[in-house]
């Protein structure tokens, strides 16, 4: 804003402005979805929709319930269980596809480059080997970045977007088939291209897309392919299946079905019940064992044996039989684990802070530019990463003595782990029976490097581990957020494992603790760093326990994750919450802060309502739909009783009516209270709505953007009598007259009624209006027609629509005196989209949506509350 000075026109970070600089209030910034100058934080945007998780109990739905018997109910439940099983199987197959081709491309790349390095180390042509590695990596990353240009939502891990969806926010394009295809092939190329990203995070997104699309039996990408499948045509069912698909993605990635179920519960779904728990767990089990069955058969030729439960295998943690002093962990180690948790939280907070600054830089300097710039940024990151990996492996590594092989152990899983560890050792520039420790970590797939740190008996140099950690930390932080599909779990685990192994080396070599088991400290370090980055507790604890197959690690992992989360939360949010905030998504937390109970529902509601009457003319409905962006409208009738006549004759009646008037909140009274405070609403809105208290001013030559938005949004609409226009001389009571509440009707329902010509003429009875069934009302789900794209010339604008059979007559409502915590808990746990505020005599006085319950909005209202005390 340094350029906006004086009275001339300029464009800046907030807006294009003319004249003197105007200070925005928090409410104005919230409406525009812009940033505050003080904290430079992006406020939640209002163009995000909520999901309709609450059932609309209208006449078409009641007709379906009338025909529903126990047999049909059991069949519906059986179909749902079959869909859940199919989602799990398909998610497992997607993971198998990604893993197979990542292994194929990685083996091809490292096979060619390793042979070249071994030959060129003697001939002195290492530059040629570097060019070969650059050729492979840049090609793969270029292909992955091109796929993100096709579907930008496929970038990143997808976990922030899925978390928003499960929280009740509709993120455009997040669960489309095209997104799945770009995500799967994109993560395949980005991982094979040597970027410091993982495929486990995108697996969660892929599972969620499978869960959303499979039960629909249709896709916008294949419009001509239609199946007559009448089930699950609502946001409620779709969101439940997305919960199951996300859990299946976690289960397939880590071989952790219970952890996947807890992830879906902890990280997203605001509505949960026992039946959904069983279905999500069953879906996770199906995904785990599908992937396990095929991977074990393909990799070992042993069909029917389940040896590889997930894409990421931690192996078996076991002390050597010859080392009698060795223990996986002891009570003394818990103190070190707590300290590692603190350090992991600090490192995670630093990682998140740096990545947030990078993300903001990209939003301001990369994303506004042509899309090719994003591809060039991805290629630059790949180039730097490849050069760093190659040079560090060739120059910075030390030759370390190899340990004795463990292949003679009885455990099959331990044999597999030992073979993987020994086969991934790199001996670049080292004599016989020694290996290059830096090349062993850098010149391998990330999963193999994690196994090296967990199970390699040979030592890694402390200098090597420190350099590896620093380089990997910086490059992984730079990489997360570029325009390629990328996960963060594996890079965080590998970075943390190096940190933990470094701690173990220090304790062994410099403090003399001979009982320390390096693998345990590497695991705890991985948990500490990952917990400090993502701030997950319950689900991550179970995921790591299931991945290690060692229940004795439960206590140290849980303590470490708790300490890491508490430490990191002291400085900033988790990485996924940060990226949710950068997108301006109105995410609802688990609960509100205690001080928010100073507010009531009347303090946060929106009293400026756009409403419809039970019987409304078509031209009024079209006007409302085309000039507003609201997704639901209260169905009301006006309450205009002549109570003054009754007050004249009887003092008792007069007193009772006065008490009613004083104790009942009205829209006009609330608007007057807010207008008098002069703090609750922007000045532009006060000029529009509060003509009794603010002197009207001549409109500026160039209207303010915010004022235009507010005028479009809050203009009163004459619904019952289209020929009657709102007068400029109306009083506050006339503008905000009492309205008796009868129900809610959605925009999609009104559009469907107009498209299908559901109306009657003035000379007819409303009983002559055509009736629509539940299947006809849901036929266009999930993409209902846009009112601006419809040709309504054939409809008589004087015809009347009876909306009462299709409205929801019994939505959840709250009293104006309800505390904010009550409103918040009801809204979040029931998965609501709109919450009407109804006073004691059944008059609607306002409405609450998701945006009225965001942390930023409540904080702004609380500040105004303190100012008006």
PAKEMAR-432651 format. One line per field, with one value per residue (C-alpha): residue in one letter; z, y, x. Coordinates in steps of 0.5 Angstrom, whole numbers, always signed. Last residue first. Layout:
! residues N
roza: c(A,...)
w: c(Z,...)
v: c(Y,...)
u: c(X,...)
***
This chain:
! residues 869
roza: c(X,X,X,X,X,X,X,X,X,X,X,X,X,X,X,X,X,X,X,X,X,X,X,X,X,X,X,X,X,X,X,X,X,X,X,X,X,X,X,X,X,X,X,X,X,X,X,X,X,X,X,X,X,X,X,X,X,X,X,X,X,X,X,X,X,X,X,X,X,X,X,X,X,X,X,X,X,X,X,X,X,X,X,X,X,X,X,X,X,X,X,X,X,X,X,X,X,X,X,X,X,X,X,X,X,X,X,X,X,X,X,X,X,X,X,X,X,X,X,X,X,X,X,X,X,X,X,X,X,X,X,X,X,X,X,X,X,X,X,X,X,X,X,X,X,X,X,X,X,X,X,X,X,X,X,X,X,X,X,X,X,X,X,X,X,X,X,X,X,X,X,X,X,X,X,X,X,X,X,X,X,X,X,X,X,X,X,X,X,X,X,X,X,X,X,X,X,X,X,X,X,X,X,X,X,X,X,X,X,X,X,X,X,X,X,X,X,X,X,X,X,X,X,X,X,X,X,X,X,X,X,X,X,X,X,X,X,X,X,X,X,X,X,X,X,X,X,X,X,X,X,X,X,X,X,X,X,X,X,X,X,X,X,X,X,X,X,X,X,X,X,X,X,X,X,X,X,X,X,X,X,X,X,X,X,X,X,X,X,X,X,X,X,X,X,X,X,X,X,X,X,X,X,X,X,X,X,X,X,X,X,X,X,X,X,X,X,X,X,X,X,X,X,X,X,X,X,X,X,X,X,X,X,X,X,X,X,X,X,X,X,X,X,X,X,X,X,X,X,X,X,X,X,X,X,X,X,X,X,X,X,X,X,X,X,X,X,X,X,X,X,X,X,X,X,X,X,X,X,X,X,X,X,X,X,X,X,X,X,X,X,X,X,X,X,X,X,X,X,X,X,X,X,X,X,X,X,X,X,X,X,X,X,X,X,X,X,X,X,X,X,X,X,X,X,X,X,X,X,X,X,X,X,X,X,X,X,X,X,X,X,X,X,X,X,X,X,X,X,X,X,X,X,X,X,X,X,X,X,X,X,X,X,X,X,X,X,X,X,X,X,X,X,X,X,X,X,X,X,X,X,X,X,X,X,X,X,X,X,X,X,X,X,X,X,X,X,X,X,X,X,X,X,X,X,X,X,X,X,X,X,X,X,X,X,X,X,X,X,X,X,X,X,X,X,X,X,X,X,X,X,X,X,X,X,X,X,X,X,X,X,X,X,X,X,X,X,X,X,X,X,X,X,X,X,X,X,X,X,X,X,X,X,X,X,X,X,X,X,X,X,X,X,X,X,X,X,X,X,X,X,X,X,X,X,X,X,X,X,X,X,X,X,X,X,X,X,X,X,X,X,X,X,X,X,X,X,X,X,X,X,X,X,X,X,X,X,X,X,X,X,X,X,X,X,X,X,X,X,X,X,X,X,X,X,X,X,X,X,X,X,X,X,X,X,X,X,X,X,X,X,X,X,X,X,X,X,X,X,X,X,X,X,X,X,X,X,X,X,X,X,X,X,X,X,X,X,X,X,X,X,X,X,X,X,X,X,X,X,X,X,X,X,X,X,X,X,X,X,X,X,X,X,X,X,X,X,X,X,X,X,X,X,X,X,X,X,X,X,X,X,X,X,X,X,X,X,X,X,X,X,X,X,X,X,X,X,X,X,X,X,X,X,X,X,X,X,X,X,X,X,X,X,X,X,X,X,X,X,X,X,X,X,X,X,X,X,X,X,X,X,X,X,X,X,X,X,X,X,X,X,X,X,X,X,X,X,X,X,X,X,X,X,X,X,X,X,X,X,X,X,X,X,X,X,X,X,X,X,X,X,X,X,X,X,X,X,X,X,X,X,X,X,X,X,X,X,X,X,X,X,X,X,X,X,X,X,X,X,X,X,X,X,X,X,X,X,X,X,X,X,X,X,X,X,X,X,X,X,X,X,X,X,X,X,X,X,X,X)
w: c(+52,+45,+44,+47,+43,+37,+38,+39,+33,+29,+33,+31,+24,+24,+27,+22,+25,+21,+15,+16,+15,+20,+19,+22,+25,+23,+27,+30,+37,+41,+36,+30,+28,+21,+21,+14,+11,+17,+18,+25,+29,+26,+26,+33,+36,+33,+35,+42,+43,+40,+46,+44,+46,+38,+39,+34,+28,+25,+19,+20,+14,+8,+2,-4,-2,+0,-6,-10,-16,-19,-26,-28,-31,-36,-38,-45,-44,-39,-43,-38,-37,-32,-27,-27,-28,-22,-22,-17,-18,-24,-23,-15,-16,-21,-17,-11,-15,-18,-18,-23,-20,-21,-13,-13,-15,-22,-24,-22,-26,-24,-23,-24,-31,-30,-31,-26,-21,-22,-21,-14,-12,-13,-10,-4,+0,+8,+12,+15,+19,+20,+18,+22,+18,+16,+11,+14,+21,+19,+15,+8,+4,-1,-3,-5,-11,-12,-19,-17,-11,-7,-8,-7,-7,-1,-4,+1,-4,-10,-6,-2,-8,-11,-4,-4,-11,-9,-14,-19,-19,-12,-10,-7,+1,+5,+12,+17,+22,+19,+12,+15,+9,+4,+7,+13,+8,+5,+12,+14,+19,+26,+29,+28,+34,+33,+26,+30,+35,+29,+25,+31,+32,+25,+25,+31,+38,+43,+50,+49,+44,+48,+55,+51,+49,+56,+59,+54,+55,+62,+61,+57,+51,+48,+47,+42,+37,+37,+36,+28,+26,+21,+21,+14,+11,+10,+6,+8,+2,+1,-4,-4,-10,-11,-17,-22,-17,-14,-21,-23,-17,-17,-25,-23,-18,-11,-7,+0,+0,-2,+2,+2,+9,+12,+19,+18,+25,+29,+35,+35,+36,+42,+44,+51,+49,+45,+51,+52,+45,+39,+38,+33,+28,+22,+16,+12,+6,+4,+0,+5,+11,+8,+6,+14,+16,+12,+15,+22,+25,+28,+34,+40,+36,+34,+42,+43,+37,+38,+45,+43,+38,+42,+48,+43,+39,+46,+49,+43,+41,+45,+40,+34,+27,+25,+20,+25,+31,+26,+23,+30,+33,+27,+28,+35,+34,+28,+28,+20,+21,+28,+28,+22,+26,+32,+29,+24,+30,+34,+28,+28,+35,+35,+29,+33,+39,+45,+50,+49,+52,+52,+52,+46,+41,+43,+45,+39,+34,+37,+36,+29,+28,+30,+26,+20,+21,+22,+15,+12,+15,+13,+6,+6,+9,+5,-2,-8,-15,-19,-19,-13,-6,-3,-7,-3,+4,+1,-1,+5,+10,+5,+5,+13,+14,+9,+12,+19,+17,+14,+19,+24,+20,+19,+22,+20,+23,+18,+20,+21,+17,+11,+11,+11,+5,+1,+2,-1,-7,-7,-9,-3,+3,+0,-3,+3,+7,+1,+3,+5,+4,-2,-3,-3,-10,-10,-6,-5,-1,-3,-4,+4,+6,+2,+3,+11,+10,+6,+11,+17,+14,+13,+20,+22,+21,+17,+12,+17,+14,+18,+18,+12,+14,+12,+7,+7,+3,+1,-6,-10,-6,-5,-12,-15,-10,-10,-18,-18,-13,-17,-23,-20,-17,-23,-27,-22,-23,-31,-30,-26,-31,-37,-33,-35,-29,-23,-20,-20,-16,-11,-10,-11,-5,-1,-2,+0,+6,+8,+7,+11,+17,+16,+16,+22,+26,+24,+27,+33,+34,+33,+38,+43,+41,+41,+48,+50,+47,+51,+57,+55,+54,+61,+61,+56,+48,+43,+48,+46,+52,+50,+43,+39,+38,+34,+36,+33,+29,+23,+17,+16,+9,+5,+0,+5,+7,+4,+6,+5,+2,-3,-9,-7,-14,-9,-12,-16,-11,-5,-9,-11,-4,+0,-5,-4,+3,+5,+1,+3,+11,+10,+7,+12,+17,+14,+14,+21,+23,+19,+22,+29,+27,+25,+23,+23,+18,+17,+20,+26,+24,+17,+20,+25,+20,+16,+23,+24,+16,+17,+11,+10,+3,+3,+9,+8,+2,+5,+10,+4,+1,+7,+8,+1,+2,+7,+4,-2,+2,+5,-1,-4,-10,-6,-10,-17,-21,-28,-32,-36,-41,-46,-40,-40,-37,-33,-29,-28,-24,-17,-13,-16,-16,-9,-6,-12,-11,-4,-5,-10,-5,+0,-5,-6,+1,+0,-6,-3,-5,-5,-13,-16,-23,-21,-15,-20,-25,-21,-17,-24,-27,-21,-20,-27,-27,-21,-22,-29,-25,-21,-13,-12,-18,-14,-6,-3,+4,+10,+14,+10,+4,+7,+10,+2,+0,+5,+4,-4,-3,-8,-15,-18,-17,-23,-28,-35,-32,-27,-32,-35,-28,-28,-35,-34,-28,-31,-37,-32,-28,-33,-37,-31,-29,-36,-35,-29,-31,-37,-32,-29,-35,-31,-34,-27,-24,-31,-31,-24,-25,-32,-29,-23,-28,-32,-26,-22,-28,-30,-23,-21,-27,-26,-18,-20,-25,-20,-14,-18,-21,-14,-10,-16,-14,-7,-8,-13,-8,-2,-6,-8,-1,+1,-5,-3,+4,+1,-4,+3,+6,+1,+0,+8,+7,+1,+5,+12,+8,+4,+0,+5,+6,-1,-1,+5,+1,-5,+1,+4,+9,+7,+10,+13,+10,+4,+3,+4,-2,-2,-5,+2,+2,+9,+11,+8,+14,+13,+20,+20,+13,+13,+7,+2,+2,+0,+5,+10,+8,+9,+16,+18,+17,+11,+11,+5,+2,-2,-9,-13,-11,-15,-9,-3,-6,-10,-16,-17,-18,-15,-8,-4,-3,-5,-7,+0,+0)
v: c(-4,-2,-3,-10,-12,-10,-13,-20,-19,-18,-24,-28,-27,-29,-35,-37,-38,-32,-35,-42,-39,-36,-33,-27,-25,-30,-29,-35,-31,-33,-31,-35,-35,-39,-44,-45,-50,-55,-61,-63,-63,-56,-52,-55,-54,-47,-45,-47,-44,-38,-37,-37,-31,-30,-37,-42,-46,-53,-54,-56,-54,-56,-53,-57,-57,-50,-47,-45,-42,-36,-34,-27,-28,-33,-38,-39,-34,-37,-39,-41,-40,-34,-39,-44,-51,-56,-60,-65,-67,-66,-71,-70,-66,-71,-77,-74,-73,-67,-64,-60,-54,-55,-55,-48,-46,-43,-36,-33,-38,-44,-46,-52,-51,-56,-51,-46,-51,-54,-47,-46,-53,-51,-44,-48,-47,-46,-46,-42,-36,-31,-24,-18,-11,-10,-5,-2,-2,+2,+7,+7,+14,+11,+7,-1,-2,-5,-8,-15,-16,-22,-21,-14,-15,-11,-9,-13,-16,-12,-6,-9,-11,-4,-1,-6,-4,+3,+8,+12,+19,+18,+18,+24,+23,+21,+23,+17,+15,+15,+13,+6,+2,+4,+9,+4,-1,+4,+6,-1,-5,-6,+0,+5,+3,+7,+3,-4,-2,+0,-7,-11,-7,-7,-15,-16,-19,-20,-18,-11,-12,-18,-14,-8,-13,-15,-8,-6,-13,-11,-4,-5,-1,+3,-3,-7,-1,-1,-8,-8,-14,-14,-21,-22,-29,-33,-38,-37,-37,-41,-41,-34,-31,-25,-21,-27,-31,-26,-23,-30,-31,-24,-26,-32,-30,-32,-37,-39,-32,-31,-28,-24,-23,-17,-19,-23,-27,-26,-21,-24,-31,-29,-26,-27,-34,-33,-32,-40,-41,-44,-52,-57,-51,-49,-48,-42,-43,-37,-41,-38,-41,-48,-48,-46,-51,-56,-54,-54,-48,-43,-41,-44,-50,-52,-54,-57,-61,-64,-65,-69,-73,-75,-77,-82,-84,-86,-90,-94,-96,-103,-104,-106,-107,-101,-99,-100,-96,-90,-90,-91,-85,-81,-82,-79,-73,-69,-63,-63,-60,-62,-68,-70,-68,-71,-78,-78,-77,-82,-87,-85,-86,-93,-95,-93,-97,-94,-99,-96,-89,-86,-79,-77,-83,-87,-81,-77,-82,-83,-76,-76,-82,-78,-72,-77,-80,-73,-71,-78,-78,-71,-72,-79,-75,-69,-71,-68,-67,-62,-54,-52,-52,-57,-56,-50,-54,-60,-57,-53,-59,-64,-60,-59,-66,-69,-64,-66,-74,-73,-69,-74,-80,-86,-92,-99,-103,-100,-101,-95,-90,-95,-96,-89,-88,-94,-91,-84,-88,-88,-84,-79,-83,-89,-83,-79,-86,-88,-95,-100,-107,-106,-99,-93,-88,-89,-95,-95,-99,-100,-108,-108,-105,-108,-115,-113,-111,-118,-122,-118,-119,-127,-127,-133,-129,-131,-125,-120,-119,-116,-109,-105,-100,-93,-88,-81,-77,-70,-70,-75,-76,-68,-66,-71,-69,-62,-62,-66,-61,-55,-58,-60,-54,-50,-55,-53,-46,-46,-50,-45,-39,-43,-41,-34,-29,-28,-35,-33,-27,-25,-33,-35,-31,-32,-40,-38,-35,-40,-45,-42,-41,-49,-51,-47,-49,-56,-55,-52,-58,-63,-60,-61,-68,-69,-67,-71,-77,-76,-76,-83,-86,-87,-91,-96,-97,-102,-106,-108,-110,-117,-116,-122,-123,-117,-112,-112,-107,-110,-106,-99,-101,-95,-97,-101,-108,-112,-119,-122,-129,-131,-130,-131,-129,-124,-117,-119,-123,-119,-113,-116,-118,-112,-107,-111,-112,-105,-102,-107,-106,-98,-99,-104,-98,-93,-97,-99,-92,-89,-94,-91,-84,-78,-71,-66,-70,-67,-69,-73,-77,-79,-80,-84,-89,-89,-90,-96,-99,-98,-101,-94,-91,-96,-95,-87,-88,-92,-87,-81,-86,-87,-80,-79,-84,-80,-74,-77,-79,-73,-69,-72,-77,-83,-88,-88,-91,-91,-90,-85,-85,-79,-74,-77,-72,-70,-76,-81,-88,-83,-89,-89,-81,-79,-85,-85,-78,-79,-85,-80,-75,-80,-83,-76,-76,-82,-81,-77,-71,-69,-69,-74,-75,-81,-78,-72,-77,-82,-76,-73,-79,-80,-73,-72,-78,-76,-69,-71,-75,-70,-69,-63,-59,-53,-54,-55,-54,-58,-60,-67,-62,-58,-63,-66,-59,-59,-66,-65,-67,-61,-60,-63,-57,-54,-59,-59,-54,-60,-65,-60,-60,-68,-68,-63,-67,-73,-70,-66,-72,-76,-71,-69,-76,-76,-70,-71,-78,-74,-69,-75,-76,-78,-85,-88,-85,-85,-92,-93,-86,-89,-95,-92,-87,-92,-97,-90,-88,-95,-97,-90,-91,-98,-97,-91,-95,-100,-96,-92,-97,-101,-95,-94,-101,-100,-95,-99,-104,-100,-96,-103,-105,-98,-99,-106,-103,-98,-103,-107,-101,-99,-107,-107,-101,-103,-110,-106,-101,-95,-92,-87,-85,-83,-79,-76,-74,-71,-67,-64,-66,-63,-67,-64,-65,-60,-58,-51,-46,-42,-35,-32,-32,-33,-27,-28,-26,-20,-19,-11,-10,-15,-19,-20,-24,-18,-19,-21,-15,-10,-14,-12,-5,-2,+4,+9,+12,+19,+19,+13,+6,+0,-6,-9,-10,-4,+0,+8,+14,+21,+24,+23,+16,+9,+7,+5,+0)
u: c(-40,-40,-33,-32,-38,-34,-28,-32,-36,-29,-26,-33,-31,-24,-26,-31,-38,-42,-38,-41,-48,-53,-60,-64,-70,-75,-81,-84,-87,-81,-75,-73,-65,-65,-59,-56,-51,-52,-47,-51,-44,-42,-48,-51,-44,-43,-50,-49,-42,-45,-50,-57,-61,-63,-66,-64,-67,-66,-70,-77,-81,-76,-79,-81,-89,-89,-86,-93,-90,-95,-95,-95,-88,-91,-86,-84,-78,-75,-68,-64,-56,-57,-61,-55,-57,-56,-49,-50,-55,-59,-64,-65,-72,-74,-72,-76,-82,-85,-92,-96,-100,-107,-108,-105,-112,-113,-115,-108,-104,-101,-93,-88,-85,-80,-74,-77,-78,-71,-69,-73,-70,-63,-63,-66,-72,-73,-79,-85,-82,-87,-84,-84,-82,-75,-76,-82,-80,-73,-78,-79,-79,-74,-80,-79,-82,-89,-91,-88,-93,-91,-84,-82,-74,-70,-63,-58,-53,-53,-52,-47,-43,-43,-41,-35,-33,-33,-37,-34,-37,-38,-46,-49,-49,-55,-55,-54,-59,-66,-63,-60,-60,-56,-51,-50,-48,-43,-40,-39,-43,-42,-38,-43,-46,-53,-53,-52,-58,-63,-61,-63,-69,-72,-70,-74,-72,-78,-78,-80,-85,-88,-88,-91,-97,-98,-98,-103,-107,-107,-109,-115,-118,-113,-108,-112,-112,-105,-104,-106,-103,-98,-94,-92,-91,-84,-80,-73,-68,-62,-56,-55,-52,-57,-59,-61,-65,-68,-71,-73,-77,-80,-82,-85,-90,-89,-94,-91,-87,-80,-74,-68,-66,-61,-61,-55,-53,-47,-50,-57,-54,-51,-44,-40,-40,-34,-29,-29,-26,-30,-30,-28,-25,-30,-26,-28,-23,-19,-14,-8,-12,-13,-5,-4,-9,-5,+2,+0,-2,+3,+8,+5,+2,+9,+11,+4,+4,+11,+10,+3,+7,+13,+8,+4,+10,+14,+7,+5,+12,+11,+5,+10,+7,+12,+6,+1,+4,+6,-1,-4,+0,-2,-9,-9,-4,-4,+0,+2,+9,+11,+8,+12,+18,+17,+15,+21,+25,+22,+23,+30,+31,+28,+32,+39,+38,+41,+44,+51,+50,+57,+55,+59,+59,+52,+48,+51,+50,+42,+41,+43,+39,+33,+35,+36,+29,+26,+28,+26,+19,+18,+19,+15,+9,+9,+6,+6,+2,+6,+5,+10,+7,+12,+18,+22,+20,+23,+29,+31,+29,+33,+39,+39,+38,+43,+48,+47,+47,+53,+57,+54,+57,+52,+54,+52,+47,+42,+35,+31,+36,+37,+29,+28,+33,+29,+23,+26,+28,+36,+42,+41,+41,+46,+50,+51,+53,+58,+59,+65,+66,+71,+74,+69,+68,+61,+59,+51,+47,+40,+41,+43,+37,+32,+35,+35,+27,+25,+29,+26,+19,+20,+22,+28,+34,+40,+39,+42,+48,+54,+56,+59,+64,+63,+66,+64,+59,+60,+63,+59,+53,+53,+54,+49,+43,+45,+45,+38,+35,+37,+34,+28,+26,+28,+23,+18,+19,+19,+12,+9,+12,+8,+1,+2,+3,-2,+0,+8,+9,+3,+1,+8,+10,+5,+7,+14,+12,+8,+13,+18,+13,+11,+18,+20,+14,+16,+23,+21,+16,+21,+26,+20,+19,+26,+26,+20,+24,+30,+26,+23,+30,+31,+24,+27,+27,+28,+33,+40,+45,+45,+47,+48,+41,+41,+35,+29,+24,+21,+20,+17,+14,+11,+6,+2,+1,+7,+7,+0,+1,-5,-1,+7,+10,+15,+13,+7,+4,+6,+3,-3,-5,-3,-6,-13,-12,-11,-16,-21,-19,-20,-27,-29,-27,-31,-37,-36,-35,-41,-46,-43,-44,-40,-41,-36,-31,-25,-18,-20,-25,-22,-15,-18,-21,-14,-11,-15,-14,-6,-2,+1,-1,-7,-10,-9,-13,-18,-19,-20,-25,-29,-30,-31,-37,-40,-40,-43,-49,-50,-49,-55,-56,-54,-59,-63,-58,-60,-53,-51,-45,-46,-43,-37,-32,-38,-38,-43,-44,-45,-43,-36,-35,-34,-31,-26,-25,-23,-19,-15,-14,-11,-7,-4,-1,+2,+6,+11,+15,+23,+23,+27,+23,+20,+16,+14,+12,+7,+5,+2,-1,-5,-7,-8,-13,-16,-18,-21,-25,-28,-27,-24,-27,-30,-29,-35,-34,-37,-31,-30,-30,-25,-20,-21,-18,-12,-11,-10,-2,+0,-3,-9,-14,-10,-13,-10,-4,-3,-2,+3,+7,+7,+10,+15,+17,+19,+23,+27,+28,+31,+35,+38,+40,+43,+46,+49,+52,+55,+59,+62,+66,+73,+74,+74,+68,+65,+64,+61,+57,+54,+52,+49,+45,+42,+40,+38,+33,+30,+29,+26,+21,+19,+18,+14,+10,+8,+7,+2,-2,-2,-5,-10,-12,-12,-17,-21,-22,-24,-29,-32,-33,-36,-41,-43,-44,-49,-52,-54,-56,-61,-63,-65,-69,-73,-74,-76,-81,-80,-86,-88,-81,-81,-87,-84,-78,-83,-87,-81,-76,-70,-64,-58,-51,-53,-45,-43,-41,-34,-35,-35,-28,-24,-19,-12,-7,-2,-2,-3,-5,-11,-12,-17,-24,-28,-33,-28,-24,-31,-32,-25,-26,-22,-19,-20,-14,-16,-18,-18,-17,-15,-16,-12,-5,-5,-7,-7,-11,-9,-11,-5,-2,-3,+4,+6,+0)
***
